[in-house]
Amino acid sequence: MRRRRGPASHGAGGGDGGFALLAVLLVLTLLGVIGTEFAYSMRLEASMVRSYRDGVIALNLAEAGVQQAIREILTQAAIVGTPDDEPLTFYRTGLDRLPRLPRAAVPLGPGQFSYRITDEESRIDLNLSRPDRVDRLLTELGLDKQVRDTVGDSLQDWRDADEEHRLNGAESEDTYLRLPVPYRSRNSPLEDIRELLQIHGVTPEIYYGHDQSLPLRDFVTVHGSPQININTAPAIVLKALGLSDAEISEIEQARRAVPYVVVPGKFAGYGFSTTTQTFRVEAEGLVAGEPVTRVIAVVRRQSDGQGHDIAVLAWYPNPAEPTRPPK
């Protein structure tokens, strides 16, 4: 006689059901993971799209800031100054101030723009200045003599047409072509201020500055003039020109009240001027009140025979280095 299967057969069936339940749970878990990953990917993609959109908007806003700055630069103002340490101000020949356009958090479309105008001709032009002026500038920035000699000689070697290096300098064969990423010295005047970072002896700490030293890039240019504007040159630049502390104090006190219209006779031998044609504009685009993109432009006011026009000498969208907040 056959015996009926007892509880054992029921247990086997229960095992099949448990396996099915486990499989269902695994599938649901997998679907949950896939759904979570998909949702995360969608959020990430949406965030990237928003970031790209904000970047495009901010870049256009920053460019709008540059254009508004150019509107101010294109006025018929012959003289510029910084009265009472205010932002750069334009003056007519009779020393009548021209009103400044709004420069900070100017609303436009979906965001805002801000910009800062500075006088490029208040800086020392590295292509035109004598070595002693560059050395005094480096001294004011706190560099020791060995570093100053290296930077000064290497700068002259970078600009001259030959491959013979000075005592503390550097040329292609002996220095630059031996670097991990080799390059040649320009052997002609600098075309971009950032070339300083390629010159032997100029470290990022010197160029950008640090807690103990001001940045070299703030006081030099390659788009300047043989003359430096007495109304806007900072004290460090005046010191580099060879003026005494008393003379610098006299200049700063006088121009704080009203800009010089002519260079006083006692300062005639320093190569000063009272007018400027070249300016640096640092603009930023803001979205939701936060700066997203910056643009730096160097522009020169020039006459085209029918009035003033503008030549763009340098244009740096999204500069790698941070800029000071515009005023």
Secondary structure, 3 states (H helix, E strand, C coil): CCCCCCHHHHHHHHHHHHHHHHHHHHHHHHHHHHHHHHHHHHHHHHHHHHHHHHHHHHHHHHHHHHHHHHHHHCCCCCEEECHHHCCCEEECCCCCECCCCCCCCEEECCEEEEEEEEEHHHCEECCCCCHHHHHHHHHHCCCCHHHHHHHHHHHHHHHCCCCCCCCCCCCCCCCHHHCCCCCCCCCCCCCCHHHHHHCCCCCHHHHHCECCECCHHHCEECCCCCCEECCCCCHHHHHHCCCCHHHHHHHHHHHHHCCCCCCCHHHHHHCEECCCCEEEEEEEEEECCEEEEEEEEEEEEEECCCCEEEEEEEEEECCCCCCCCCC
